[in-house]
Amino acid sequence: MSTNISKQKREDLLAKIKEIRNYIAAAPQDENTGNLLSYLSDLEKDVKDKKYGLVF
């Protein structure tokens, strides 16, 4: 059985984004916190939406 490497990398990246989001949420809030969370949401959306591969 073959392993889907792209899916595995995507899931790893999403897990890292989640860890960063949790760290930012636990840190003291300032004016940049909202921007950082917004950027993370954009990254997460891009990772989830963009799936490339061969279709037969």
DRENKEDREN-55275 format. One record per residue: x, y, z of N, C-alpha, C in turn; residue in three letters; residue number from 1. Coordinates in Angstrom, 3 decimals, always signed. Example, Ala and Ser with C-alpha at 12.3 -4.5 7.8 and 13.67 -1.06 7.14 Angstrom:
> +13.190_-5.690_+7.800_+12.300_-4.500_+7.800_+13.200_-3.300_+7.800_ALA_1 .
> +12.850_-2.250_+7.080_+13.670_-1.060_+7.140_+12.900_+0.030_+7.870_SER_2 .
//
This chain:
> +0.838_-1.174_+0.000_+0.000_+0.000_+0.000_+0.881_+1.234_+0.000_MET_1 .
> +0.606_+2.164_-0.878_+1.412_+3.377_-0.976_+0.945_+4.426_+0.030_SER_2 .
> +1.873_+5.283_+0.394_+1.581_+6.352_+1.340_+1.415_+7.656_+0.567_THR_3 .
> +0.390_+8.394_+0.894_+0.157_+9.688_+0.264_+1.014_+10.726_+0.988_ASN_4 .
> +2.170_+11.027_+0.413_+3.129_+11.934_+1.045_+2.584_+13.353_+1.100_ILE_5 .
> +1.901_+13.784_+0.057_+1.349_+15.141_+0.036_+0.336_+15.336_+1.154_SER_6 .
> -0.509_+14.345_+1.358_-1.514_+14.437_+2.423_-0.830_+14.483_+3.787_LYS_7 .
> +0.203_+13.668_+3.947_+0.922_+13.638_+5.218_+1.600_+14.980_+5.493_GLN_8 .
> +2.239_+15.564_+4.470_+2.887_+16.871_+4.650_+1.857_+17.953_+4.961_LYS_9 .
> +0.700_+17.891_+4.288_-0.370_+18.864_+4.527_-0.862_+18.765_+5.966_ARG_10 .
> -1.055_+17.540_+6.451_-1.523_+17.357_+7.833_-0.477_+17.826_+8.839_GLU_11 .
> +0.804_+17.582_+8.551_+1.867_+18.063_+9.438_+1.887_+19.590_+9.493_ASP_12 .
> +1.738_+20.226_+8.329_+1.724_+21.683_+8.276_+0.527_+22.252_+9.032_LEU_13 .
> -0.640_+21.628_+8.880_-1.826_+22.087_+9.611_-1.646_+21.927_+11.116_LEU_14 .
> -0.975_+20.850_+11.541_-0.709_+20.646_+12.966_+0.226_+21.731_+13.500_ALA_15 .
> +1.229_+22.102_+12.706_+2.152_+23.160_+13.130_+1.439_+24.505_+13.220_LYS_16 .
> +0.561_+24.774_+12.267_-0.209_+26.024_+12.305_-1.077_+26.061_+13.559_ILE_17 .
> -1.665_+24.928_+13.911_-2.506_+24.860_+15.112_-1.679_+25.119_+16.370_LYS_18 .
> -0.463_+24.565_+16.434_+0.408_+24.800_+17.583_+0.780_+26.273_+17.700_GLU_19 .
> +1.081_+26.902_+16.585_+1.420_+28.323_+16.593_+0.221_+29.146_+17.046_ILE_20 .
> -0.969_+28.797_+16.556_-2.183_+29.518_+16.947_-2.413_+29.393_+18.458_ARG_21 .
> -2.216_+28.194_+19.019_-2.382_+27.998_+20.464_-1.364_+28.816_+21.254_ASN_22 .
> -0.129_+28.884_+20.760_+0.903_+29.665_+21.441_+0.552_+31.150_+21.439_TYR_23 .
> +0.103_+31.649_+20.297_-0.253_+33.067_+20.194_-1.446_+33.381_+21.091_ILE_24 .
> -2.415_+32.472_+21.135_-3.599_+32.697_+21.965_-3.242_+32.715_+23.455_ALA_25 .
> -2.232_+31.938_+23.852_-1.836_+31.880_+25.256_-0.935_+33.042_+25.653_ALA_26 .
> -0.299_+33.688_+24.689_+0.612_+34.794_+24.973_-0.193_+36.056_+25.310_ALA_27 .
> +0.459_+37.020_+25.934_-0.234_+38.290_+26.211_-0.743_+38.931_+24.921_PRO_28 .
> -1.945_+39.442_+24.968_-2.586_+40.018_+23.785_-2.101_+41.447_+23.563_GLN_29 .
> -1.810_+41.778_+22.317_-1.457_+43.138_+21.946_-2.070_+43.456_+20.587_ASP_30 .
> -1.657_+44.567_+19.980_-2.271_+44.986_+18.720_-1.925_+44.061_+17.555_GLU_31 .
> -0.851_+43.299_+17.655_-0.449_+42.408_+16.566_-1.094_+41.031_+16.628_ASN_32 .
> -1.680_+40.681_+17.741_-2.249_+39.353_+17.913_-3.338_+39.073_+16.885_THR_33 .
> -4.216_+40.008_+16.670_-5.285_+39.828_+15.690_-4.743_+39.643_+14.279_GLY_34 .
> -3.716_+40.407_+13.939_-3.094_+40.273_+12.620_-2.459_+38.899_+12.447_ASN_35 .
> -1.741_+38.442_+13.467_-1.085_+37.142_+13.380_-2.105_+36.015_+13.229_LEU_36 .
> -3.184_+36.075_+13.982_-4.219_+35.046_+13.874_-4.893_+35.087_+12.508_LEU_37 .
> -5.040_+36.272_+11.957_-5.605_+36.413_+10.617_-4.678_+35.797_+9.572_SER_38 .
> -3.385_+36.044_+9.698_-2.415_+35.475_+8.769_-2.423_+33.947_+8.851_TYR_39 .
> -2.507_+33.427_+10.068_-2.550_+31.972_+10.234_-3.805_+31.379_+9.599_LEU_40 .
> -4.910_+32.072_+9.725_-6.151_+31.595_+9.100_-6.018_+31.566_+7.584_SER_41 .
> -5.371_+32.588_+7.017_-5.144_+32.618_+5.572_-4.255_+31.457_+5.129_ASP_42 .
> -3.192_+31.209_+5.878_-2.299_+30.095_+5.557_-3.029_+28.756_+5.630_LEU_43 .
> -3.812_+28.592_+6.679_-4.552_+27.349_+6.858_-5.541_+27.134_+5.716_GLU_44 .
> -6.197_+28.198_+5.302_-7.150_+28.103_+4.195_-6.438_+27.708_+2.901_LYS_45 .
> -5.279_+28.312_+2.651_-4.517_+27.981_+1.444_-4.067_+26.520_+1.451_ASP_46 .
> -3.622_+26.049_+2.599_-3.152_+24.668_+2.687_-4.308_+23.687_+2.476_VAL_47 .
> -5.457_+23.983_+3.048_-6.603_+23.089_+2.920_-7.204_+23.104_+1.517_LYS_48 .
> -7.206_+24.252_+0.863_-7.866_+24.383_-0.428_-7.040_+23.872_-1.590_ASP_49 .
> -5.747_+24.074_-1.569_-4.904_+23.744_-2.713_-4.434_+22.300_-2.635_LYS_50 .
> -4.991_+21.481_-3.514_-4.608_+20.091_-3.610_-4.307_+19.803_-5.078_LYS_51 .
> -3.063_+19.461_-5.323_-2.657_+19.173_-6.691_-2.310_+17.707_-6.807_TYR_52 .
> -2.492_+17.160_-7.961_-2.125_+15.782_-8.204_-2.624_+15.350_-9.566_GLY_53 .
> -2.284_+14.158_-9.899_-2.707_+13.607_-11.170_-4.094_+12.995_-11.027_LEU_54 .
> -4.911_+13.235_-12.024_-6.260_+12.678_-12.028_-6.382_+11.830_-13.281_VAL_55 .
> -6.726_+10.585_-13.095_-6.877_+9.677_-14.241_-8.311_+9.415_-14.525_PHE_56 .
//
